[in-house]
């Protein structure tokens, strides 16, 4: 009789042990458990030991660590009608487990889809040059919009990074040609500025020498001194006009003197 009673209680003891082990849940430091009682939200528990009554309660685990999500490559048409492929990476974490489970069916999928549409919408408002040169500002704009839209899901978008902006081959060649033309334009401007400064310096020097005839004579002497050692050089340099006028005056005086002698 006793043996039969022990044998009949054995399944109950086994069931009780299984029930106890099934009701014990261990949540890690970065995990939280959203508890439902008879299908209705009850509370959020964790980390540590959590007791869940099988059949009456259900638990949904939520990871609170930062999630790194790759945004698939998106076809974007810029404001200046250039087609590019853009991919990005989104960093976010769950800050309210209750909202993340109740307000949206799958917060990972929902955040990914929202990131794709937001990326296309934001970049489509900017020209290609802005996409290439102002990436930090675009990252911030996408992050702000995503963070605001996912707030009702209990999600905090920490950062958004645009990884690649891919262009087709024809557009790459066009950009290279544009860059080369820009470099040539800058080189010509620098050369023209140099010519302008040189001409201005020469003009100022000419004005200074014209005010000081003695300085002009000294400059002639310096030039002769510098090239005197080169015997193979043939030099042609102008003679000052005042010297020519003086010589012409002496010659005219001699001719006038001879004419007067002949007449007498």
C-alpha positions as CSV (number, residue, x, y, z in Angstrom):
1,X,0.0,0.0,0.0
2,X,2.8,2.4,0.9
3,X,4.7,1.4,-2.1
4,X,1.7,2.2,-4.3
5,X,1.2,5.6,-2.7
6,X,4.9,6.5,-3.3
7,X,4.6,5.3,-6.8
8,X,1.5,7.5,-7.4
9,X,3.2,10.6,-5.9
10,X,6.3,10.3,-8.0
11,X,4.8,11.8,-11.1
12,X,3.5,14.7,-9.0
13,X,6.9,15.3,-7.5
14,X,8.6,15.2,-10.9
15,X,6.0,17.6,-12.3
16,X,6.5,19.9,-9.3
17,X,10.3,19.9,-9.8
18,X,9.9,20.6,-13.5
19,X,7.4,23.4,-12.8
20,X,9.8,25.0,-10.3
21,X,12.7,24.9,-12.7
22,X,10.5,26.2,-15.6
23,X,9.4,29.1,-13.4
24,X,13.0,30.3,-12.6
25,X,14.5,32.7,-15.1
26,X,17.9,34.3,-14.9
27,X,18.3,37.7,-16.5
28,X,21.8,39.0,-17.2
29,X,22.9,42.6,-16.3
30,X,22.0,43.9,-19.8
31,X,18.7,42.1,-20.0
32,X,15.2,43.0,-18.9
33,X,12.1,40.8,-18.8
34,X,8.7,42.2,-19.8
35,X,6.2,40.1,-17.8
36,X,2.6,39.5,-19.1
37,X,0.0,38.1,-16.7
38,X,-2.9,36.3,-18.6
39,X,-2.0,38.3,-21.7
40,X,-1.9,41.7,-20.0
41,X,1.2,43.7,-19.3
42,X,2.2,43.3,-15.6
43,X,5.7,44.7,-15.0
44,X,9.3,44.8,-16.2
45,X,11.8,42.7,-14.1
46,X,15.5,42.1,-14.0
47,X,18.4,41.7,-13.9
48,X,18.9,38.6,-11.7
49,X,16.5,35.9,-10.6
50,X,12.9,36.2,-11.9
51,X,10.0,33.8,-11.1
52,X,7.5,33.3,-13.8
53,X,4.4,31.2,-13.2
54,X,4.0,28.8,-16.2
55,X,0.6,29.0,-17.8
56,X,-0.3,32.3,-16.1
57,X,2.7,34.5,-17.0
58,X,4.9,34.9,-20.0
59,X,8.2,36.7,-20.2
60,X,9.8,38.5,-23.2
61,X,13.5,39.3,-22.9
62,X,14.8,42.6,-24.1
63,X,18.5,43.3,-24.7
64,X,19.5,46.8,-23.5
65,X,22.9,46.9,-25.1
66,X,23.7,49.2,-28.1
67,X,22.6,47.6,-31.4
68,X,24.8,48.1,-34.4
69,X,22.6,48.0,-37.5
70,X,23.7,48.1,-41.1
71,X,21.4,50.0,-43.4
72,X,21.3,48.3,-46.8
73,X,22.5,50.3,-49.8
74,X,19.9,52.8,-50.9
75,X,19.4,54.4,-54.3
76,X,19.2,58.2,-53.7
77,X,18.6,60.9,-56.3
78,X,20.2,64.2,-55.1
79,X,18.7,67.6,-55.4
80,X,20.8,68.2,-58.5
81,X,19.5,65.0,-60.1
82,X,22.5,62.8,-59.5
83,X,21.9,59.1,-58.8
84,X,24.0,57.6,-56.1
85,X,24.0,54.6,-53.8
86,X,24.3,55.2,-50.1
87,X,24.7,52.9,-47.2
88,X,25.0,53.7,-43.5
89,X,25.2,52.3,-40.0
90,X,22.8,53.1,-37.1
91,X,23.7,52.8,-33.4
92,X,20.7,52.6,-31.0
93,X,19.6,51.0,-27.8
94,X,16.3,50.2,-26.0
95,X,15.7,52.5,-23.1
96,X,12.1,51.5,-22.4
97,X,11.5,47.7,-22.7
98,X,7.7,48.1,-22.2
99,X,7.3,50.4,-25.2
100,X,9.7,48.4,-27.3
101,X,7.6,45.2,-26.9
102,X,4.1,46.7,-26.7
103,X,4.2,49.7,-29.1
104,X,5.8,47.9,-32.1
105,X,5.7,44.3,-33.3
106,X,9.4,44.0,-34.0
107,X,11.5,47.1,-33.1
108,X,14.6,45.8,-34.9
109,X,12.8,45.5,-38.3
110,X,10.8,48.7,-37.7
111,X,14.0,50.7,-36.9
112,X,15.8,49.3,-40.0
113,X,12.9,50.2,-42.3
114,X,12.6,53.7,-40.8
115,X,16.3,54.3,-41.2
116,X,16.2,53.4,-44.9
117,X,13.4,55.8,-45.7
118,X,14.8,58.6,-43.5
119,X,18.2,58.2,-45.2
120,X,16.7,58.6,-48.7
121,X,14.5,61.5,-47.6
122,X,17.3,63.5,-46.0
123,X,19.9,63.0,-48.6
124,X,17.5,63.7,-51.4
125,X,17.2,67.3,-50.2
126,X,20.9,68.0,-50.8
127,X,23.1,68.3,-53.8
128,X,26.0,65.9,-54.5
129,X,28.7,68.3,-53.4
130,X,26.9,68.6,-50.0
131,X,26.7,64.8,-49.6
132,X,30.5,64.5,-50.2
133,X,31.7,67.5,-48.2
134,X,29.1,67.9,-45.3
135,X,28.7,64.3,-44.2
136,X,28.8,65.1,-40.5
137,X,25.9,67.5,-40.8
138,X,23.9,64.9,-42.7
139,X,24.7,62.2,-40.2
140,X,23.3,64.5,-37.4
141,X,20.2,65.3,-39.4
142,X,19.4,61.7,-40.0
143,X,20.1,60.8,-36.3
144,X,17.8,63.6,-35.0
145,X,14.9,62.5,-37.2
146,X,15.3,58.8,-36.4
147,X,15.6,59.6,-32.7
148,X,12.4,61.6,-32.7
149,X,10.4,59.0,-34.6
150,X,11.6,56.0,-32.5
151,X,11.0,57.7,-29.2
152,X,7.5,56.3,-28.9
153,X,9.0,52.8,-29.3
154,X,11.3,53.3,-26.3
155,X,14.4,53.5,-28.5
156,X,17.2,55.9,-28.3
157,X,19.2,56.5,-31.6
158,X,22.7,57.3,-30.5
159,X,24.5,57.9,-33.8
160,X,24.2,57.5,-37.5
161,X,27.2,57.2,-39.8
162,X,27.1,57.3,-43.6
163,X,29.6,54.8,-44.7
164,X,29.8,55.0,-48.5
165,X,28.4,57.2,-51.3
166,X,29.0,55.3,-54.5
167,X,28.8,57.0,-57.9
168,X,28.7,55.4,-61.4
169,X,31.8,55.5,-63.6
170,X,30.6,58.4,-65.8
171,X,29.9,60.6,-62.8
172,X,33.4,59.8,-61.3
173,X,35.0,60.8,-64.6
174,X,33.0,64.0,-64.7
175,X,34.0,64.9,-61.1
176,X,37.6,64.2,-62.0
177,X,37.4,66.5,-65.0
178,X,35.8,69.2,-62.9
179,X,38.5,69.0,-60.3
180,X,41.2,69.2,-62.9
181,X,39.5,72.3,-64.4
182,X,39.3,73.8,-61.0
183,X,43.0,73.2,-60.4
184,X,43.9,74.8,-63.8
185,X,41.7,77.8,-63.0
186,X,43.4,78.3,-59.6
187,X,46.9,78.0,-61.2
188,X,46.0,80.6,-63.8
189,X,44.7,83.0,-61.1
190,X,47.9,82.6,-59.1
191,X,50.0,83.2,-62.2
192,X,48.0,86.3,-63.1
193,X,48.3,87.6,-59.6
194,X,52.1,87.1,-59.8
195,X,52.2,89.0,-63.1
196,X,50.1,91.8,-61.6
197,X,52.3,92.2,-58.6
198,X,55.5,92.1,-60.8
199,X,54.1,94.8,-63.1
200,X,53.1,96.9,-60.1
201,X,56.6,96.6,-58.6
202,X,58.2,97.6,-61.9
203,X,55.9,100.6,-62.3
204,X,56.7,101.8,-58.8
205,X,60.4,101.3,-59.4
206,X,60.2,103.3,-62.7
207,X,58.3,106.1,-61.0
208,X,61.0,106.3,-58.3
209,X,63.9,106.3,-60.8
210,X,62.2,108.9,-62.9
211,X,62.1,111.2,-59.9
212,X,65.8,110.7,-59.2
213,X,67.9,110.9,-62.4
214,X,71.1,110.2,-60.4
215,X,69.6,106.9,-59.3
216,X,69.1,106.0,-63.0
217,X,72.8,106.7,-63.7
218,X,73.8,104.6,-60.7
219,X,71.7,101.8,-61.9
220,X,73.5,101.9,-65.3
221,X,76.9,101.7,-63.6
222,X,75.8,98.8,-61.5
223,X,74.6,96.9,-64.6
224,X,78.0,97.5,-66.3
225,X,79.9,96.3,-63.3
226,X,77.9,93.0,-63.1
227,X,78.4,92.1,-66.8
228,X,81.9,93.4,-67.2
229,X,83.5,90.0,-66.5
230,X,81.7,88.3,-69.4
231,X,83.7,89.2,-72.5
232,X,81.5,87.2,-74.8
233,X,78.4,89.3,-74.1
234,X,77.3,92.0,-76.4
235,X,75.5,94.7,-74.5
236,X,73.0,97.2,-75.9
237,X,71.8,99.7,-73.3
238,X,70.1,103.1,-73.7
239,X,71.9,106.4,-73.4
240,X,70.2,108.9,-71.1
241,X,68.3,111.6,-73.0
242,X,69.9,114.5,-71.1
243,X,73.4,113.3,-72.2
244,X,72.2,113.2,-75.8
245,X,70.7,116.7,-75.5
246,X,74.0,118.0,-74.0
247,X,76.0,116.5,-76.9
248,X,73.6,117.9,-79.4
249,X,73.9,121.3,-77.9
250,X,77.7,121.2,-78.1
251,X,77.6,120.2,-81.7
252,X,75.1,122.9,-82.6
253,X,77.4,125.5,-80.9
254,X,80.4,124.3,-83.0
255,X,78.5,124.5,-86.2
256,X,77.3,128.0,-85.5
257,X,80.9,129.1,-84.6
258,X,82.3,127.7,-87.9
259,X,79.5,129.4,-89.9
260,X,80.2,132.7,-88.3
261,X,84.0,132.5,-89.1
262,X,83.2,131.7,-92.7
263,X,80.9,134.7,-93.0
264,X,83.4,137.0,-91.6
